[in-house]
Amino acid sequence: MKALLISGSPRENGNTVQILNAIARGFESNGYITKQIILSNLAIKYCLGEKSCYKTGECVHNDDVLGLVEEIFDSQIVVVASPSYWGDVTAQMKTFIDRCTPYCDNNSRRKVRAMGTKGVAIAIRAGGSKAENENLIKTITHFFGHLEIPTIASFTIEGIDTAEDLKNRAEILKEAYNFGHKHSSGSNCKIL
C-alpha cells in the first residue's frame, strides 16, 4: 500500500512538512510505504487556459505535472496539505490544481484517471479561525472531486505560525500521527 503526501508549502522544513512527517509515520505504522512531495521543488508551469487539453487529453506543457498526477493515481491514499495564504491554498498548490484540467472528470479526452485512490485534505493556519481553514478544505476536496478521488478525511490545525509554535504544542504532532494511523487502517477508510 502506498500513501503519497503532497505539501503546498514553499518551505521545505516548515510546519506543513513537519505535520505531514507525523501523518506519514502514522501511515507507516499500518504498513504503508510513504512518499512526500513538496510542490515548490517541482517544475510546474502556469496553465495557459488555451484549452487544447480538451481536444488532446494532454497539456501543452512538458514538466513535472503528469508524473505527479500518475503518482497520485498510483497511490491508495493521497494527502494534500496546504498552509493558508490569504484564506486559501498557496500559489504553488493553486498552480498545480489549475494544471490538472487534462485529468479531470469534465475532460472527455483524459488519458489517465484515478483507480481506487482516496484523498485526505489538510489545512494549516497561523490564525485561530477554523472557518478560514474550512475554505482550504473545500478547495482541496473540490480538486479531489474532479479527479474522481473520494475524500475520506480532513484535518485542520489553527494557531501555528512559527516552528516554535509547533514545538510548544507537541500534542499537534501526536494528533497528526494518530490521524495517519487511524485513516490508514482498512476499517477507517470511509468516504466522508
N, C-alpha and C positions, 0 to 999 in steps of 0.2 A: 504494500500500500504506500502511496506517495502523497505527501502534502506539500504544496507549493505556497510559500508565504511571500507576498509582494508588499514592499514598503514604498509609499508615495512620498516619504520624507526626503528632502535633499541632503539630509545629514546621515552619513554612514554609521555613526555610532550614537545617534540621538535616542531619545526616549521611545520613539516608534520602533526602532530596531531592537532596543532592549526588551520591550514588551513582546515583540514577535519572537525573540530568542526564548523567552519563558514559555510562550504558547507552543513553540517548536518542541521544547523539552517535554511538554505535556503530550504532544502527538507521539513523540519517540517512545514515551513510556508505554504506549499501546502498540508498539512495533512498526510505526510509520517511518519511512525514510523521508526526511525533510530537506527542502532546498529553499534558500532565501534569495530573493532578487530585490535590489534597490534600483528603482526606475531611473534615478539620476545617473546611474553608471552605464545605462544603455544608450545606444544611438537611436533616438526616436524623433523623426521629423514631424513637423506640424501637418495636420490634414489640410489639403488644398481646397476641399469642398467641390471638386470638379466632377464628382460622381461617376467617374468611369468604372469604379468598382461595382456599380450596379449592372454594368454590361459584361464585365470580365470576371467578377468574383475575386479580383486581386487588386491590391493597392498599387498605385504608380510608384510609390517609394520602395526602395530596397534597403531596409535597415533591420533593426532587431525585433520589430513588432511581430512578424509572422512566427518567428522562432519562439517568442514568449507565448503567443496565443496557442501554439501547438503544445507547449509545456503545460499550459493551463488545462487544455483539453485532455492531456495525457495523465493528469493527476486525479486522484479520488476526491481530494479536498483542496480548494484554493482559498487562501486567506488574503484579503485585500485590506490593507491598513493605511490610513492617512491621518496626519495631523490636520487640524482646522486652520486654514488660511482664509481669513475674511469670510468665515461662515460656510466654507465649502472645502472640497478636496484641493490638494496642492495643484499647481500648474503642471507638474510632472505627471500627476495622476490624470488630470483632465486631458492632457495631450495624448496619453496612452488610450484613454477611453474613446476620444474622438477618432483615433486611428483604427478602432476595431469595427468600423462600419462594414468592411468587406465580410466579416464573420458573424454578423447579426442576423437574427431571425427574420428581419424585414428585407434581407437581401436574397432574392431567389437564386442568385448565381454563386452563392458562397460555396467554397470548396472544402472547408474544414468546419467541424462542429463538435460540440461537447457530447461525450458519450458516457454519462453517468457521473460527471464531475458535480460536486456540491460546493456551495460557497459560504464563506464566513466574512462578515463585514465588521471592521474595527475602526473606531473614530476616537481621536485623542485631542484634547484641547487644554490650553492654559487656563481659561476662564472656568467659572463654576456652572455655567448654564448647560444643562443636558439637552435643551431644545436645539441649540446650535449643532451639537454632535448628531442629533437625530437627522438633521439635514444632510450630513455626510453619509449617514447610513442609507438614507433614501437614494442618494446619488449612486452609491456602490451597488445597492440591491437592484436599482433600475438597470444599471450596467449588466449585472448578472442576468437579469430577466431577458435582455436582448441577446445574450449569448446562450440562452436556454439552460442556465445553471441555477437550480433552485437554491435559495438561501436557507441554510439550516440553523444559523445562529448569528447574532450580532453582539457586540461588546463595546461599550463606551467608557471612556475614562476622562474625568474632568479634573481641573486643578493641578495639572502637571505642566510646568513651563520649562524648568531647568533640570539638568541631571541631578542637582542637589534635591529638588522636589521629589524626584523618583526615589532617590536614596533615602530620604526621610519618610517615605511611605512604602516601605518594603512589602506591605500587605498587597500592594497592587501587582507586583511580580508573582506573588503566591497565587493571587486570583487568576492571573493570566495563565500560569502553569495549570491550575485546576480547570480552567476553561478549556485549554487544549486537550487535557486528559479526558475530560467529560465528553467533549464533542468529537473525539476521535474513536470513542468506543462504539462499536456497531449498533448497540441498542439506543444510543443517544443521538444518532444522526437523523433526526426528524426534521422535515421541512416546515419552516415557520409559516 
